[in-house]
Amino acid sequence: MKLVEKCKKLESYPTHSSERFLTVYLNTEPTGNQPQQWKIRLKNGMKKLIEYSKAQEDHKQTRQLMNLQSQIEAELEKRRQDMKNGLVIVAEDSGVLLFFEMLQAPLPNQFYWEDEPRLQELKELLSHYPAAGIVQVGHDSVAVIDTILGEVKQEMYFEWNAENEDWKEYKGVAAAIREASSSSQRERFHDRMDVNRQRWMKRLVPVIERFKRQKQWQELIFTGEKSLASELSREFQSMTTRVISKNMNSAPSHEVIREVYSAGRA
């Protein structure tokens, strides 16, 4: 199930007045000489909730929280190789883990024990890092990055075939294509692409439209050759678009994403 769908399902999850839900937002980004500082944050956050329940003399909730802490620590131990920069957990007081996601996006450190899941931080995160397609435009090649919450989900690469005047998709050769398109092939096709720009656009737009539907993108972000990126963005008036006036066609995808979101929204 896609992350956005999981979040929507969590929003509509039925709650009852007798239930409690644990919601944890944890910054797990490695820092300096303490790469597992998050373990201390997790213990301290859970300790505060447990101490509060003890102060209320609610022995049932104390047991529930202690059991959830053990369960979460065991799950993290199993998945310690998958750690990223942030972790979101939502669990029922019965011990059912409703949501357990490791994310690339940074997170605050927040712990909630309430009668419903606390989803405000998650909604804000999805608003800032929505499902988006980053389209890196060159004169004869295009790289498309499928991303959500600042994380690369998939990369697609296309090169213009001058013989049949159509786009050809390549898999697993991103760097080679982007490097080729930025050097030797550019001279060869530059003049011809200027002449046939409308055909170039006409063939590319449905490719991006198809991915937009499949990936449920809420935003399209265009970078690369400035004039081409701007012109291509105008073909998608029906959805939110941005143009980043910076050519990053030879940069690794994680650097592209960092630049895109550090640039802010126009």
RABELFEN-V101117 format. One record per backbone hydrogen bond with DSSP energy under -1.0 kcal/mol. CO is the residue of the C=O (numbers start at 1). NH is the residue of the N-H. If there is no record, write none. Layout:
# RABELFEN-V101117
co->{CO | CO}
nh->{NH | NH}
This chain:
# RABELFEN-V101117
co->{2 | 3 | 4 | 5 | 6 | 7 | 8 | 10 | 16 | 20 | 21 | 22 | 23 | 24 | 25 | 26 | 31 | 34 | 36 | 37 | 38 | 39 | 40 | 41 | 42 | 43 | 44 | 45 | 46 | 47 | 48 | 49 | 50 | 51 | 52 | 53 | 54 | 57 | 58 | 59 | 60 | 61 | 62 | 63 | 64 | 65 | 66 | 67 | 68 | 69 | 70 | 71 | 72 | 73 | 74 | 75 | 79 | 85 | 85 | 86 | 87 | 88 | 89 | 90 | 90 | 91 | 92 | 96 | 99 | 101 | 103 | 103 | 110 | 112 | 114 | 119 | 120 | 121 | 122 | 123 | 124 | 125 | 129 | 131 | 132 | 133 | 134 | 135 | 136 | 137 | 140 | 141 | 142 | 143 | 144 | 145 | 146 | 146 | 147 | 148 | 151 | 154 | 156 | 157 | 158 | 159 | 161 | 161 | 166 | 168 | 170 | 173 | 174 | 175 | 176 | 177 | 178 | 180 | 180 | 184 | 185 | 186 | 189 | 190 | 191 | 192 | 196 | 197 | 198 | 199 | 200 | 201 | 204 | 205 | 206 | 207 | 208 | 209 | 210 | 211 | 212 | 219 | 220 | 221 | 222 | 223 | 225 | 226 | 227 | 228 | 229 | 230 | 232 | 233 | 236 | 240 | 242 | 244 | 246 | 248 | 252 | 253 | 254 | 255 | 256 | 257 | 258 | 259}
nh->{6 | 7 | 8 | 9 | 10 | 11 | 12 | 13 | 19 | 93 | 114 | 91 | 112 | 89 | 110 | 87 | 34 | 37 | 39 | 41 | 42 | 43 | 44 | 45 | 46 | 47 | 48 | 49 | 50 | 51 | 52 | 53 | 54 | 55 | 56 | 58 | 57 | 59 | 62 | 63 | 64 | 65 | 66 | 67 | 68 | 69 | 70 | 71 | 72 | 73 | 74 | 75 | 76 | 77 | 78 | 79 | 82 | 28 | 29 | 103 | 26 | 101 | 24 | 98 | 99 | 22 | 95 | 92 | 90 | 88 | 85 | 86 | 25 | 23 | 21 | 123 | 124 | 125 | 126 | 127 | 128 | 129 | 149 | 218 | 147 | 221 | 145 | 223 | 143 | 225 | 160 | 138 | 158 | 136 | 156 | 134 | 153 | 154 | 132 | 151 | 148 | 146 | 144 | 170 | 142 | 168 | 165 | 166 | 161 | 159 | 157 | 177 | 178 | 179 | 180 | 181 | 182 | 183 | 185 | 188 | 189 | 190 | 193 | 194 | 195 | 196 | 200 | 201 | 202 | 203 | 204 | 205 | 208 | 209 | 210 | 211 | 212 | 213 | 214 | 215 | 217 | 133 | 242 | 135 | 244 | 137 | 229 | 230 | 231 | 232 | 233 | 234 | 235 | 236 | 239 | 220 | 222 | 246 | 224 | 251 | 256 | 257 | 258 | 259 | 260 | 261 | 262 | 263}
